[in-house]
Amino acid sequence: MTPQLLEFRHREGELLKARDLNAELAADAFRWALHLRALHRTWGVALGFAVEALDSQGAVAVGPGLGYDCRGAEILSAQRLLIPQPVRLSPADLAVSVGDCGPRLRWREPGRACDDELLLARGYFKGGKTIEIDVSVRKWCRSPRFRLAAGIAVQQLKAKINVSTAAGGFADTPFYFATLELDARLTATLEVTKEKAESFQLVLRATDKQLRDALKEKPKARVHWVGVERRPSCDIEEST
């Protein structure tokens, strides 16, 4: 019987091949999956993956997030993703999995998600319109400690931009991170102020001349924001 490989050991000056490094990464991922399922006995959405209906685009948006499928494999998305509304399927389950080039979103018949997929929401649609997005069907990890939401606010450029984050559903004031995309030439430092659970203010710090010239053009400003809300942690339950 062939003994099971427990760990890789390398020596100085050794020439490594791509398959050696890939095998080592695969072994680490396998051990981490076993750790999650065997020790913590948990799987589901750990952080983020906010779901938003975009009827004007005929799509559904899914925010950045982190989760684990029922096998303990990590599903990580670092950006906002869009998926077209299902044409003939309603209700439909929205599932995410790991694809060849990053996270992959798919619509499934209710209850038909695969083992390597993580259920995010159940959508109800009619005539190209969203009736409801139900996120209560998703499974959360045992004690999610953070809530993450993201969005894009589009409005005319101002020296102080008020950004609404009500769609994030924060209960307390989160930590906000913001970047600014402009259709104008302006070098400015950004400062996030007046943080609340449902909004914050983005202040542009630039020279008076630069800011004045940019405001004259009345360009559109796109504020990309991410909010991270810390939640009370729970003690790990002891097995009995």
C-alpha positions in Angstrom: 0.0 0.0 0.0 1.4 3.4 -1.0 1.9 5.7 2.0 0.0 9.0 2.0 2.0 12.1 1.3 2.0 14.3 4.3 4.3 17.2 3.4 6.8 18.5 0.9 10.4 19.2 1.8 12.9 21.1 -0.4 16.6 21.6 -0.2 18.7 24.5 -1.1 19.6 24.6 -4.8 16.9 22.2 -5.8 15.3 22.8 -9.2 11.5 22.8 -8.9 9.1 22.1 -11.7 5.7 23.7 -12.1 4.0 20.4 -11.3 5.9 20.2 -8.0 4.7 23.6 -6.8 1.1 22.9 -8.1 1.1 19.6 -6.2 2.2 21.4 -3.0 -0.5 24.1 -3.3 -3.1 21.4 -4.0 -2.0 19.5 -0.9 -2.2 22.7 1.3 -5.7 23.4 -0.1 -6.8 19.8 0.7 -5.5 20.0 4.3 -7.3 23.4 4.8 -10.6 21.9 3.5 -10.3 19.0 5.9 -9.6 21.4 8.7 -12.7 23.4 8.0 -15.0 20.4 7.7 -13.6 18.2 10.4 -12.6 20.7 13.1 -15.0 23.6 12.6 -17.8 21.5 11.0 -18.9 24.5 8.9 -19.5 25.6 5.4 -21.4 28.4 3.6 -21.1 32.1 3.1 -18.5 33.6 5.4 -18.3 37.2 4.2 -20.1 39.5 1.7 -21.7 38.2 -1.5 -24.4 40.9 -1.4 -27.0 40.3 -4.1 -28.7 43.3 -6.0 -31.3 43.3 -8.8 -30.5 45.5 -11.8 -33.7 45.5 -13.8 -32.4 48.4 -16.0 -29.6 46.1 -17.2 -31.6 42.9 -17.1 -29.1 41.4 -14.7 -28.3 40.6 -11.0 -25.2 41.9 -9.3 -23.2 40.0 -6.7 -20.7 41.8 -4.5 -17.3 40.7 -3.4 -17.3 37.8 -0.9 -15.8 34.7 0.7 -17.3 31.3 1.3 -16.7 27.6 1.5 -18.6 24.8 -0.3 -19.7 21.7 1.5 -16.4 20.0 0.7 -14.4 22.8 2.4 -13.1 24.4 -0.8 -12.6 28.2 -0.7 -14.7 30.4 -3.0 -13.3 33.9 -3.2 -14.5 36.9 -5.2 -12.7 40.2 -5.0 -14.9 42.1 -7.4 -18.5 42.9 -8.2 -19.9 40.4 -10.7 -23.0 40.5 -13.0 -25.1 37.7 -14.3 -28.1 38.1 -16.7 -31.6 37.3 -15.4 -32.8 33.8 -16.2 -35.0 33.8 -19.2 -37.4 30.9 -18.6 -36.6 29.9 -15.0 -38.5 31.4 -12.0 -37.9 30.9 -9.2 -34.2 30.3 -9.8 -31.4 29.6 -7.4 -28.2 31.7 -7.9 -25.1 29.7 -7.1 -21.4 30.5 -7.2 -18.5 28.2 -7.7 -14.8 28.3 -8.6 -14.2 28.5 -12.3 -11.0 28.3 -14.4 -10.6 32.1 -14.4 -12.1 33.0 -11.1 -15.6 32.7 -9.5 -18.5 31.6 -11.7 -22.2 32.4 -11.3 -25.0 30.2 -12.5 -28.8 29.9 -12.3 -30.1 26.6 -11.1 -33.5 25.0 -10.5 -34.4 25.3 -6.8 -32.6 22.6 -4.8 -30.4 21.5 -7.8 -27.1 23.2 -6.9 -24.1 21.0 -7.1 -21.8 20.1 -4.3 -19.0 22.4 -5.5 -21.5 25.4 -5.6 -22.6 27.8 -2.9 -26.2 29.0 -2.9 -26.4 32.8 -2.6 -30.1 33.7 -3.2 -33.4 32.6 -4.8 -34.7 35.0 -7.4 -38.3 35.5 -8.6 -38.8 37.1 -12.0 -41.6 38.1 -14.3 -41.5 39.8 -17.7 -37.9 40.9 -17.3 -38.5 42.4 -13.8 -37.3 41.2 -10.5 -40.1 40.4 -8.0 -37.9 39.4 -5.1 -34.4 38.4 -4.3 -34.5 36.0 -1.3 -31.2 35.6 0.5 -32.6 33.7 3.5 -32.0 30.5 1.5 -28.3 30.9 1.7 -26.3 29.0 4.4 -24.0 31.1 6.6 -20.9 29.9 8.3 -21.4 29.2 12.0 -20.5 32.7 13.2 -19.9 35.3 10.5 -17.8 38.1 12.1 -17.9 40.6 9.3 -20.4 41.9 6.8 -19.1 43.2 3.5 -21.0 45.2 0.9 -19.9 47.3 -2.1 -21.4 49.6 -4.7 -20.9 52.4 -7.2 -22.4 55.8 -6.7 -22.7 58.0 -9.9 -23.3 61.7 -9.6 -21.9 65.1 -10.7 -18.5 65.9 -9.3 -18.5 68.1 -6.2 -15.8 69.0 -3.6 -17.8 67.0 -1.1 -19.7 63.9 -2.4 -22.4 62.4 -0.2 -22.6 58.6 -0.9 -25.6 56.5 0.1 -24.8 52.9 1.3 -28.3 52.0 2.4 -28.3 49.1 0.0 -25.5 47.5 2.1 -27.9 46.9 5.0 -25.4 47.7 7.7 -26.6 47.7 11.3 -23.7 49.7 12.7 -21.2 52.1 11.1 -18.7 50.1 9.1 -15.2 50.8 7.9 -15.5 52.5 4.5 -12.9 52.3 1.6 -13.5 54.4 -1.5 -11.9 55.2 -4.8 -12.9 57.9 -7.4 -13.3 57.5 -11.1 -13.6 60.8 -13.1 -14.2 61.9 -16.7 -11.9 64.9 -16.0 -8.2 65.6 -15.2 -7.8 66.0 -11.5 -5.2 64.9 -9.0 -6.8 64.8 -5.6 -6.4 63.1 -2.2 -9.6 61.4 -0.9 -10.9 61.6 2.7 -13.8 59.6 4.0 -15.8 61.6 6.6 -19.2 61.6 8.3 -19.4 57.8 8.3 -22.8 56.4 9.2 -24.5 53.0 8.7 -26.4 54.2 5.7 -23.9 56.8 4.2 -20.6 58.6 4.2 -19.1 61.7 2.7 -16.1 61.7 0.3 -14.0 64.9 0.5 -11.7 65.8 -2.4 -8.4 67.5 -1.3 -6.8 69.3 -4.2 -5.4 72.8 -5.1 -8.1 75.5 -5.5 -7.3 76.0 -9.2 -7.4 72.3 -10.1 -10.6 71.7 -8.3 -12.2 74.9 -9.7 -11.2 73.9 -13.3 -12.5 70.4 -12.9 -15.9 71.6 -11.4 -16.4 73.9 -14.4 -16.6 70.9 -16.7 -19.4 69.3 -14.6 -18.1 65.8 -15.1 -19.6 62.6 -13.8 -18.0 61.1 -10.7 -18.1 57.4 -10.0 -17.4 56.5 -6.4 -16.5 52.9 -5.9 -17.0 52.0 -2.2 -16.6 49.0 0.0 -17.9 48.8 3.6 -16.8 46.2 6.2 -18.9 45.9 9.3 -17.5 44.0 12.3 -20.0 41.8 14.1 -19.9 40.4 17.6 -17.8 37.2 17.7 -19.1 34.0 19.2 -17.2 31.4 21.1 -16.5 28.2 19.2 -19.0 25.6 20.3 -17.5 22.6 22.0 -18.4 19.2 20.7 -20.2 16.9 23.1 
